[in-house]
């Protein structure tokens, strides 16, 4: 499926986080990642709790242990992706932006300071991972869900245009009237 509006700014019913809260959440997620990795390095042995275990390991590669021992390349790729996401932040849902940037930064710090990523969460049927990996995964999945919802909405609107142009015009007119009333109220208050 090709998404028609892939350059669309996300102003939908996305999780809204404004101003310094974004920075605070980012720092808290980085702190959570760092503190859990510090805890993982102190593990003397595996902590097995049935379905989940905590197993300290280092990964010199990327996800699923690909690109082993290519730390410089992975630092460059991570930094490039980080810069690209920040540059195109208007096109990324805010929740995805915060989680993905936090995850990339957490693993990038490991690569820079330790030469490998610290992993410790072990579900036994899946490769061992960490909090930063989880943040990236959650952010990407959320972004995909939002893209599909936006595409579905766009598809509904295109059907509405082709079948009911008068109904669509009325909906847009009502939305415009609501916005004008809202702005007028703000002006009157000031």
C-alpha positions in Angstrom: 0.0 0.0 0.0 1.4 3.4 -0.9 0.5 6.2 1.5 -0.6 9.3 -0.4 0.1 11.8 2.3 3.4 10.6 3.7 4.5 14.2 4.2 1.5 15.1 6.2 2.1 16.9 9.5 0.7 15.0 12.5 -1.9 17.3 14.1 -4.5 14.5 14.6 -5.7 13.0 17.9 -2.1 12.0 18.7 -0.7 12.1 22.2 -0.1 15.8 22.8 3.0 16.7 24.7 4.1 20.3 24.6 7.1 22.4 25.5 9.4 21.3 28.2 7.3 18.3 29.0 8.8 16.7 25.9 12.3 17.2 27.2 11.4 16.0 30.6 9.8 12.8 29.2 12.8 12.3 26.9 15.2 12.6 29.9 13.1 10.3 32.1 13.1 7.6 29.4 16.9 7.9 28.9 17.3 7.7 32.7 15.1 4.6 32.8 17.2 3.0 30.1 20.5 3.9 31.8 19.4 2.8 35.3 18.2 -0.5 34.0 21.4 -1.1 32.1 23.4 -0.2 35.2 21.4 -2.7 37.1 21.9 -5.4 34.4 25.7 -4.9 34.6 25.5 -5.8 38.3 23.8 -9.1 37.7 26.1 -11.9 39.0 23.9 -14.6 37.4 20.7 -15.0 35.4 17.5 -14.0 37.2 14.9 -16.4 35.9 11.2 -15.8 36.6 9.6 -18.3 34.4 8.5 -16.6 31.2 11.0 -13.8 31.6 14.6 -13.8 32.7 17.2 -11.1 33.1 20.4 -12.0 31.4 23.3 -9.6 31.1 24.8 -9.6 27.7 26.4 -7.2 25.2 25.5 -6.9 21.5 28.2 -5.5 19.3 25.7 -5.5 16.4 22.3 -4.1 15.6 18.9 -5.7 16.2 18.8 -9.5 16.0 22.6 -9.4 16.3 23.2 -8.3 12.7 26.3 -6.3 11.7 28.4 -7.7 14.5 31.5 -5.8 15.4 30.7 -2.8 13.1 30.3 -0.3 15.9 31.5 2.8 14.0 29.1 2.1 11.1 26.3 1.6 13.7 27.1 4.8 15.4 27.0 6.7 12.1 23.7 5.0 11.1 22.2 5.7 14.5 23.3 9.3 14.5 22.0 9.8 10.9 18.6 8.3 11.8 18.4 10.5 14.9 19.2 13.6 12.9 16.6 12.7 10.2 13.9 12.0 12.7 14.5 15.3 14.5 14.7 17.2 11.2 11.4 15.7 10.0 9.7 15.8 13.4 6.6 17.5 12.1 5.8 14.3 10.1 6.2 12.0 13.1 3.5 11.5 15.8 4.8 13.1 19.0 4.6 9.9 21.0 6.6 8.0 18.4 9.1 10.9 18.2 9.8 10.8 21.9 10.0 7.1 22.2 12.1 6.5 19.1 14.6 9.3 19.8 14.9 8.1 23.5 15.6 4.6 22.3 18.1 5.5 19.7 19.9 7.9 22.1 20.0 5.2 24.8 21.6 2.6 22.5 23.9 5.3 20.9 25.3 6.2 24.3 26.1 2.5 24.9 27.8 2.3 21.5 29.9 5.4 22.1 30.9 4.7 25.7 31.0 0.8 25.8 31.5 -0.2 22.1 28.4 -2.4 22.4 24.8 -2.2 23.5 23.9 -3.7 26.9 21.0 -6.1 26.7 19.3 -7.9 29.5 15.6 -8.6 29.0 15.2 -12.3 28.0 11.8 -13.8 27.0 13.6 -16.9 25.9 11.8 -17.2 22.6 13.1 -13.8 21.4 16.5 -12.3 21.2 17.6 -10.5 24.4 16.9 -6.8 24.3 16.8 -3.7 26.5 14.5 -0.7 27.4 15.9 1.4 24.5 15.0 -1.4 22.0 11.5 -1.5 23.5 11.1 2.3 23.1 12.1 2.1 19.5 9.7 -0.8 18.8 6.8 0.8 20.6 7.4 4.1 18.8 7.5 2.5 15.4 4.4 0.4 16.0 2.5 3.4 17.2 3.6 5.4 14.1 2.5 2.5 11.8 -0.9 2.4 13.5 -1.3 6.2 13.1 -0.3 5.9 9.4 -2.9 3.2 8.8 -5.6 5.2 10.6 -4.7 8.3 8.6 -4.8 6.3 5.3 -8.2 4.8 6.3 -9.6 8.2 7.1 -8.2 9.6 3.8 -9.8 6.7 1.9 -13.1 7.4 3.6 -12.9 11.0 2.7 -12.1 10.2 -1.0 -15.2 7.9 -1.1 -17.3 10.6 0.5 -16.1 13.1 -2.1 -16.9 10.8 -5.0 -20.3 9.7 -3.6 -21.5 12.6 -1.5 -19.9 15.9 -2.4 -22.7 18.0 -0.9 -22.4 16.1 2.4 -18.6 16.6 2.5 -19.0 20.3 1.8 -21.5 20.6 4.7 -19.1 18.8 7.0 -16.2 21.1 6.1 -18.5 24.1 6.4 -19.6 23.0 9.9 -15.9 22.5 10.9 -15.0 25.9 9.6 -17.9 27.5 11.5 -16.7 25.8 14.8 -13.1 27.1 14.2 -14.3 30.6 13.5 -16.5 30.6 16.7 -13.6 29.3 18.7 -11.2 32.0 17.4 -13.9 34.7 17.9 -14.3 33.7 21.6 -10.6 33.9 22.1 -10.5 37.4 20.6 -13.4 38.6 22.7 -11.8 37.2 25.9 -8.6 39.2 25.2 
